């Protein structure tokens, strides 16, 4: 039997990792082993952080809604409860947008939520 070193496949694999490591500093973009370790870690972080980004944005929206609700004299939990009882179906992203850019509309929603959460 002849000896097979798998040169084309291994070269292709190494080139792929080095291609992904372009723009990294120092040996991380030039040396295969460090490039592979860095790229694998980067891919793991990017996968994880696509999930974390959704959590972070929801947390930010809630903070913005809470701040504006408190300025309108209602707590966040009572505000959300009042909107649900009034059958106003706005998600937190839209409510946060109103809290930042549409303060008058948010004040109206807060007024409605106050009336509904008191139990009219």
N, C-alpha and C positions, 0 to 999 in steps of 0.2 A: 504493500500500500504506500501511496505517496503521502507526504506530510502536508497538511492544509493549515495555513496560518490565519485564514479568515481575514486577510488584509483589507479587501474592499469594504466588507461589512463593518469592521471595527473602525476603519478610517472614516466612513460615513457617519457612524455613531459619534465619534469624537468631534468631527466637524460640526455636527448638529449642536452639540453642547457649546462649542466655542462660538458658534453663530449666535446662540441665545445669550452668551455672556458678553457680547459686544457692548461697549460703553461702560463696563465695569473697570475699576481702577486696578493698576498693577497686575500681579499674577492672576488675579481673578478673571481676567479676560484673556490671558495668554497660556497659562498652565492648565493642562487638561483636568487634573484631579481637583484643584481648587475651583476651577470654573464649574465642573460638574457639581461639586458640593454646594456652591453658591447658587447655581441655577435651580437645583432641586429644592433648596430651602426657599428660594424666591417663589417657585411654583406652588409650594405648600402654603406659603404666606398668602399668595394671591387667591388661592382657593378658599382658605379660611376667611380672609377679609372680605370676600364678596358676601359672606353671610353676616359678618360683623357690621358691615356698612349699613345694612337694613336696620339692625338694632340701634346703631348710632343715630341714624336719621329719625327713627321713631322717638328716641329719647329727646332729641333736639326739638322736634315738633311739640312734644308734651311740655317741655320747659317753656316754649314760646306761648303756647295756649294758656298755661298756668299763670304766667306773668300777666298776660292781658286780662284773663278772667279775674285775677285778684284786683287789678286796677278798676274793674267794673263791679267790684264788691261781691264776688261769688267765688267759691273754691272750685278747683279743677274737677273734683269728683262730682260735685253738685251740678256743675256746668254740663258735663258729659251726660249725667243722669237726666237732667232737664231736657237736653236735646233728644235723648232717646224717647222720653215720655211724650215729647211734642212731635215725635215721628219725623225729625229732621235728620236725614241721613247724609251727613258730611263726614268724610274721613279726616283723620288728624292732619294729613298733609294740607288739605284745603283750609282747615281751620287755622293752621299755623300761618298760612299765606294771608288769610284775612286778618289775623292778629298783627302781622307786620305791615301790610299794605292797605287793608281796608278796615280801619279802626271803627268807623261809623257802623258798618255792617256787622262787625263783631259785637259792638255794643248792643245792637238790636237783638242779635242772637243771645247775648248774655241776659237781656231783659226777658226774653221768651223763656230761657232756661230757668231763670229765677222764679218766674210765675209757675212753671210746671213742677219744679222741684219742691215748691212749698205745698203743692197739692191743691191748688185753686179751689 
